[in-house]
Amino acid sequence: MRPRRTACAVAGLLLALTAGCTGGANDSAPERTPDSAPTTTQTPRSSPAPTPAGPVSLPALMRREHTGSGLRLGTVLARTSAYTRYAVTYEANGLTISGVMNVPEGKGPFPALVLAHGYIDPDVYVTGQGMPREHDLLARRGYVVLHVDYRNHARSDDDPDNDVNLRLGYTEDVIGAAKALRSSGRAEIDTDRIGLLGRSMGGGVVYNTLVVAPGVFDAAVAYAPVSGRPEENIDQFQRRNGDPVVAEIEAEHGTPEDDPEFWRQVSPLTYADRATEPLLIHHGTADDTCPIRWSREAAAAFEKAGADVELRTYAGEGHTFGPRWRESMELTMDHFERHLR
């Protein structure tokens, strides 16, 4: 058992999850917040710098020189008429991260997508687990698709402090994946066109990545994402399940009441004005794992900050998406087609 690993499978989050809310029945129409600014694409903007920024914070990640390299294709896991699936590894900020990559058949180079999965207990997780539908469909549509295992998962290196440090290491792993793809020199990868797709907890990783490292991806999509406020995720998925890591987190970093500045510095919503890549958010109105209000708040924050963001809502859809998954994926692929140029 790895140290400081969450013992409960916190209902999929941060998540693979479910908390319900009923939302507007405007189906999959894009939402706009009345008091938000018009959606525009801007050059990087500077956020107010918190003072001081602790070592566990988004500003600390912003200051770090992130590295990603050494993408290695290993064992062939499967061959289909549309793509070949490989076990892969790469280096991210000094750690070896494992994953699974689908490479389309045919003549490349192909645009690439990085997949950031939702919460699955690392002690039961197996490589490439969490987004099989997306991994398959996107490769069939002509994308190289790299599914990241994250540190502490599968064959990736361990980081014993990751859970106590609010899993910010996952953001480093995803940034490293983009950098490893861009520096790979592989003929099948179009290193000028790289997108990011995250589900549930992975949606929170998307938010963090956009504000920590603007420009490392060219476009992003978040499905049923967690809250942009980590304290809400802890309450929703860990505290209610009696996760002992909560006490460690609060002993190390304080509660939101004790140290509000720390919690402000770990929220991507605080730094929404740094996001420069177009972001599409999908959320079902019947999601009882990640309440739709979380996505509405995040979309409003990014839009108010001047980011290019669109929220699509799906009446009656739950956390994992069922009948309207294919529709949402067509919109996802249209988003990437328009912005990965």
FISEZA-910649 format. One line per 4 residues: number of its first residue (from 1); their letters; for each residue x, y, z of C-alpha. Coordinates in nm, 3 decimals. Example, Ala and Ser with C-alpha at 12.3 -4.5 7.8 and 13.67 -1.06 7.14 Angstrom:
<nodes>
1	AS	1.230:-0.450:0.780; 1.367:-0.106:0.714 $
</nodes>
This chain:
<nodes>
1	MRPR	0.000:0.000:0.000; 0.151:0.331:-0.095; 0.182:0.596:0.182; -0.081:0.866:0.210 $
5	RTAC	-0.307:0.703:-0.046; -0.679:0.774:-0.011; -0.839:0.460:0.124; -1.186:0.511:-0.011 $
9	AVAG	-1.280:0.527:-0.375; -1.444:0.861:-0.318; -1.724:0.808:-0.556; -1.524:0.884:-0.846 $
13	LLLA	-1.374:1.197:-0.804; -1.210:1.394:-0.766; -1.362:1.197:-0.946; -1.536:0.949:-1.093 $
17	LTAG	-1.832:1.073:-0.918; -2.212:1.196:-0.880; -2.446:1.539:-0.639; -2.719:1.651:-0.804 $
21	CTGG	-2.887:1.928:-0.929; -3.146:2.000:-1.174; -3.058:2.261:-1.422; -3.209:2.455:-1.700 $
25	ANDS	-3.372:2.262:-1.975; -3.199:2.451:-2.247; -3.064:2.113:-2.349; -2.720:2.129:-2.504 $
29	APER	-2.738:2.498:-2.581; -2.436:2.702:-2.476; -2.489:2.899:-2.157; -2.384:3.253:-2.085 $
33	TPDS	-2.380:3.419:-1.747; -2.570:3.751:-1.751; -2.303:3.948:-1.570; -2.011:3.794:-1.758 $
37	APTT	-1.796:3.963:-2.018; -1.817:3.871:-2.385; -1.625:3.562:-2.483; -1.297:3.654:-2.647 $
41	TQTP	-0.958:3.496:-2.705; -0.683:3.698:-2.544; -0.309:3.686:-2.505; -0.185:3.578:-2.161 $
45	RSSP	-0.296:3.807:-1.883; -0.124:3.849:-1.552; -0.308:3.745:-1.238; -0.281:3.928:-0.909 $
49	APTP	0.019:3.765:-0.743; -0.069:3.626:-0.400; 0.171:3.728:-0.127; 0.344:3.514:-0.036 $
53	AGPV	0.281:3.210:-0.254; 0.351:2.891:-0.064; 0.526:2.588:-0.213; 0.192:2.408:-0.245 $
57	SLPA	-0.002:2.647:-0.464; -0.088:2.721:-0.823; 0.147:3.024:-0.826; 0.429:2.789:-0.722 $
61	LMRR	0.345:2.566:-1.019; 0.334:2.874:-1.243; 0.689:2.964:-1.142; 0.821:2.614:-1.198 $
65	EHTG	1.001:2.529:-1.521; 0.801:2.225:-1.627; 0.969:1.950:-1.823; 0.836:1.665:-2.035 $
69	SGLR	1.042:1.438:-2.253; 1.141:1.082:-2.340; 0.813:0.957:-2.484; 0.867:0.584:-2.536 $
73	LGTV	0.631:0.346:-2.711; 0.651:0.002:-2.558; 0.438:-0.310:-2.582; 0.163:-0.324:-2.842 $
77	LART	-0.155:-0.376:-2.638; -0.401:-0.404:-2.926; -0.433:-0.361:-3.300; -0.754:-0.261:-3.475 $
81	SAYT	-0.831:-0.164:-3.832; -0.823:0.202:-3.719; -0.533:0.228:-3.474; -0.262:0.055:-3.274 $
85	RYAV	-0.257:0.083:-2.896; 0.076:0.104:-2.715; 0.190:0.108:-2.356; 0.397:0.423:-2.314 $
89	TYEA	0.610:0.608:-2.064; 0.748:0.961:-2.051; 0.929:1.186:-1.807; 0.751:1.475:-1.633 $
93	NGLT	0.936:1.696:-1.385; 1.169:1.414:-1.288; 0.907:1.139:-1.257; 0.838:0.856:-1.498 $
97	ISGV	0.470:0.853:-1.592; 0.304:0.562:-1.766; 0.006:0.562:-1.996; -0.158:0.418:-2.305 $
101	MNVP	-0.143:0.576:-2.651; -0.358:0.504:-2.956; -0.191:0.584:-3.290; -0.419:0.596:-3.596 $
105	EGKG	-0.348:0.391:-3.904; -0.257:0.585:-4.215; -0.029:0.866:-4.308; 0.033:1.128:-4.041 $
109	PFPA	0.116:1.349:-3.882; -0.199:1.344:-3.670; -0.308:1.602:-3.411; -0.267:1.472:-3.058 $
113	LVLA	-0.493:1.473:-2.754; -0.403:1.412:-2.389; -0.671:1.246:-2.174; -0.694:1.326:-1.801 $
117	HGYI	-0.912:1.065:-1.632; -1.138:1.098:-1.329; -1.083:0.956:-0.984; -1.021:0.583:-0.955 $
121	DPDV	-0.861:0.447:-0.638; -0.493:0.416:-0.734; -0.473:0.082:-0.555; -0.717:-0.075:-0.802 $
125	YVTG	-0.644:0.139:-1.108; -0.497:-0.031:-1.415; -0.313:0.148:-1.694; -0.535:0.336:-1.938 $
129	QGMP	-0.846:0.298:-1.722; -1.122:0.555:-1.708; -1.204:0.687:-2.056; -1.226:0.390:-2.296 $
133	REHD	-1.506:0.535:-2.512; -1.323:0.859:-2.571; -0.988:0.687:-2.626; -1.134:0.462:-2.895 $
137	LLAR	-1.353:0.716:-3.075; -1.094:0.991:-3.092; -0.832:0.758:-3.237; -1.083:0.639:-3.497 $
141	RGYV	-1.134:1.004:-3.591; -0.767:1.055:-3.662; -0.612:1.172:-3.333; -0.309:1.034:-3.156 $
145	VLHV	-0.456:0.988:-2.807; -0.234:0.969:-2.497; -0.416:0.857:-2.183; -0.212:0.962:-1.876 $
149	DYRN	-0.197:0.729:-1.575; -0.087:1.007:-1.330; 0.176:0.961:-1.062; 0.095:0.689:-0.805 $
153	HARS	-0.108:0.504:-1.071; -0.020:0.186:-1.263; 0.350:0.194:-1.359; 0.402:0.563:-1.283 $
157	DDDP	0.645:0.672:-1.015; 0.522:0.732:-0.662; 0.476:1.071:-0.501; 0.384:1.002:-0.136 $
161	DNDV	0.282:1.363:-0.063; 0.049:1.404:-0.362; -0.281:1.343:-0.180; -0.195:1.573:0.109 $
165	NLRL	-0.087:1.835:-0.143; -0.432:1.830:-0.307; -0.319:1.616:-0.602; -0.158:1.913:-0.773 $
169	GYTE	0.100:1.670:-0.907; -0.154:1.546:-1.160; -0.138:1.888:-1.324; 0.239:1.850:-1.361 $
173	DVIG	0.190:1.506:-1.518; -0.049:1.643:-1.780; 0.173:1.941:-1.864; 0.461:1.696:-1.896 $
177	AAKA	0.256:1.484:-2.136; 0.208:1.778:-2.373; 0.575:1.866:-2.358; 0.678:1.504:-2.417 $
181	LRSS	0.452:1.486:-2.723; 0.588:1.813:-2.863; 0.950:1.707:-2.813; 0.906:1.345:-2.925 $
185	GRAE	1.015:1.395:-3.285; 0.777:1.118:-3.391; 0.655:1.147:-3.750; 0.300:1.039:-3.662 $
189	IDTD	0.250:1.328:-3.418; 0.168:1.682:-3.530; 0.349:1.864:-3.255; 0.182:2.194:-3.346 $
193	RIGL	-0.167:2.063:-3.268; -0.218:1.925:-2.917; -0.541:1.935:-2.716; -0.649:1.830:-2.367 $
197	LGRS	-0.964:1.648:-2.255; -1.043:1.576:-1.890; -1.337:1.410:-1.717; -1.458:1.470:-1.360 $
201	MGGG	-1.140:1.502:-1.151; -0.960:1.531:-1.482; -1.177:1.834:-1.557; -1.026:1.999:-1.251 $
205	VVYN	-0.682:1.908:-1.387; -0.783:2.083:-1.711; -0.867:2.403:-1.521; -0.536:2.392:-1.333 $
209	TLVV	-0.336:2.327:-1.650; -0.491:2.618:-1.839; -0.397:2.867:-1.566; -0.060:2.718:-1.470 $
213	APGV	0.080:2.673:-1.820; -0.109:2.879:-2.078; 0.004:2.786:-2.427; 0.117:2.432:-2.353 $
217	FDAA	-0.209:2.305:-2.508; -0.398:2.455:-2.800; -0.755:2.379:-2.687; -0.928:2.200:-2.399 $
221	VAYA	-1.250:2.020:-2.310; -1.382:1.934:-1.963; -1.658:1.678:-1.904; -1.865:1.694:-1.585 $
225	PVSG	-1.575:1.858:-1.403; -1.528:1.886:-1.031; -1.542:2.218:-0.854; -1.280:2.480:-0.921 $
229	RPEE	-1.264:2.520:-0.543; -1.073:2.226:-0.386; -1.242:2.266:-0.049; -1.577:2.185:-0.213 $
233	NIDQ	-1.433:1.868:-0.366; -1.296:1.761:-0.030; -1.636:1.809:0.133; -1.818:1.631:-0.149 $
237	FQRR	-1.594:1.332:-0.204; -1.363:1.283:0.091; -1.500:1.428:0.414; -1.839:1.263:0.377 $
241	NGDP	-1.669:0.928:0.314; -1.446:0.954:0.619; -1.124:0.978:0.421; -0.841:1.009:0.678 $
245	VVAE	-0.639:1.220:0.432; -0.873:1.513:0.509; -0.727:1.542:0.860; -0.374:1.531:0.713 $
249	IEAE	-0.460:1.803:0.462; -0.600:2.031:0.730; -0.311:1.962:0.967; -0.064:2.050:0.689 $
253	HGTP	-0.243:2.342:0.523; -0.516:2.459:0.760; -0.887:2.480:0.697; -1.043:2.739:0.464 $
257	EDDP	-1.145:2.928:0.777; -0.797:2.911:0.929; -0.600:2.996:0.615; -0.824:3.138:0.341 $
261	EFWR	-0.521:3.262:0.145; -0.386:2.909:0.101; -0.720:2.789:-0.035; -0.744:3.090:-0.266 $
265	QVSP	-0.403:3.001:-0.407; -0.503:2.642:-0.493; -0.819:2.741:-0.680; -0.784:2.783:-1.058 $
269	LTYA	-1.077:3.025:-1.049; -0.850:3.273:-0.871; -0.629:3.283:-1.181; -0.889:3.245:-1.455 $
273	DRAT	-0.748:3.550:-1.634; -0.436:3.347:-1.724; -0.627:3.102:-1.946; -0.562:3.168:-2.315 $
277	EPLL	-0.686:2.850:-2.484; -1.047:2.789:-2.588; -1.231:2.578:-2.331; -1.550:2.376:-2.384 $
281	IHHG	-1.732:2.239:-2.076; -1.998:1.965:-2.094; -2.229:1.901:-1.798; -2.554:1.710:-1.747 $
285	TADD	-2.832:1.870:-1.546; -2.896:1.545:-1.357; -2.536:1.497:-1.244; -2.555:1.403:-0.877 $
289	TCPI	-2.180:1.351:-0.842; -2.054:1.689:-0.959; -2.333:1.947:-0.928; -2.385:2.146:-1.247 $
293	RWSR	-2.359:2.467:-1.046; -1.985:2.401:-1.025; -1.951:2.423:-1.402; -2.173:2.728:-1.416 $
297	EAAA	-1.953:2.902:-1.161; -1.634:2.803:-1.343; -1.765:2.909:-1.684; -1.876:3.243:-1.541 $
301	AFEK	-1.536:3.298:-1.377; -1.341:3.219:-1.696; -1.574:3.426:-1.910; -1.565:3.723:-1.676 $
305	AGAD	-1.186:3.706:-1.690; -1.200:3.732:-2.069; -1.129:3.369:-2.152; -1.278:3.186:-2.451 $
309	VELR	-1.517:2.946:-2.274; -1.842:2.772:-2.364; -2.065:2.567:-2.134; -2.293:2.307:-2.291 $
313	TYAG	-2.566:2.161:-2.068; -2.756:1.838:-2.130; -3.104:1.800:-1.983; -3.139:1.477:-1.788 $
317	EGHT	-2.783:1.354:-1.838; -2.595:1.220:-1.537; -2.230:1.222:-1.448; -2.103:0.963:-1.693 $
321	FGPR	-2.325:1.064:-1.987; -2.546:0.807:-2.158; -2.785:0.878:-2.444; -2.625:1.208:-2.536 $
325	WRES	-2.262:1.107:-2.505; -2.223:1.072:-2.881; -2.373:1.418:-2.937; -2.137:1.567:-2.681 $
329	MELT	-1.842:1.397:-2.848; -1.937:1.535:-3.189; -1.930:1.882:-3.032; -1.598:1.796:-2.869 $
333	MDHF	-1.443:1.691:-3.198; -1.581:1.998:-3.369; -1.418:2.209:-3.096; -1.082:2.045:-3.154 $
337	ERHL	-1.119:2.059:-3.532; -1.176:2.435:-3.516; -0.897:2.513:-3.271; -0.622:2.261:-3.346 $
341	R	-0.504:2.430:-3.664 $
</nodes>
